[in-house]
Amino acid sequence: MMKCYDCMEEGNDREAECVCISCGKGLCIDHTKELEMPISVGTPPNVKRLTKGLPRLICSYCISKTIEDGFD
């Protein structure tokens, strides 16, 4: 089984429960962040955003460095 990358860095041995959508490292539930990605449907000019997006799982590093940097 895959181990949680962040737990291994902390000296712990824990099974991964998911994979980060950005970098691909294995993560346990404690090191996972859920990010709701907006979804749009239709073709221009009739594009509508759905009220509920798709949940995506991402690690703390990627959400702080990749996602937040893109919106500064």
Buried (B, 14 or more C-beta within 10 A) or exposed (E): EEBBBBBBEEEEEBEBBBBBEBBEBBBBEEBBBEBEEEEEEEEEEEEEEEEEEEEEBBBEBBBEEBEEEEEE
